[in-house]
Amino acid sequence: MRETEFWERMRTHLGPAYSQVWAGQHNLARLGGRTVDEALADGIDCKTIWRAVWEALELPARER
């Protein structure tokens, strides 16, 4: 997954403004307590980050 697709999915589910806030403030256990922004900065694969977001938001399986 490319980062552009990742952000598109985030905006779809959280809205354009809140997705940015959520990415910077919500710590995800599946990412070792990192936020999305921290995980991206640390070079974690976007697909791995999306799966952590998907799980945290309890999105339907089709969105995985």
N, C-alpha and C positions, 0 to 999 in steps of 0.2 A: 504494500500500500504506500502510495506517495503521500507526502505531507499535505499537499493540496487536497487530496481526497479525505484525509483525516479531518482537516479543518472544515471541509464541506459537511461532513457527517456531524461534527460538533455543532455547527451553526444550525443544521436541520433539527437537531434534537434539543438544543438549549437556546437557540436564538443567537443573532450576531453579537450582541453586546454581552449577554450573560455567559456565552461560551468562553470568552476571553477571561472574564472574572473567575469563572469556575476552574479553568485551566491553571490559573495562577494561585488559587487558594485552597483547592480541595486535595488533600493528601490521600493517596491511594495505597492501601496496604499491599496490593498485588505488585506495586512498583517500588516496594521497599520504603514506603512512606513518602515517596516523592510526589510532587504535583506533576501535572502534564507538562508544564513549562520546564520544570527541572529535568524530567525524564527526556524530553526532546533535547535539551542542552547537553545531557550526558550521553547522547547518541543512541538511546534505546530505540529500537525499531518501531515505526508508527503502528504496525499491525499489533505488536505486543501492547502498546499503549492503548490502542483502540479496544482491545479485548478487556483491559482493566477498566476502561471507561464504561464499556458495554455492561460489564458485570456490576459496577457501582451504580449505574443508572437503572439497572434491572430492565433493560430493553428486551424486546422480543427476539427470539432466536433468529428470525429472518434478517435482523440488523447486524448480526455478528459478522 
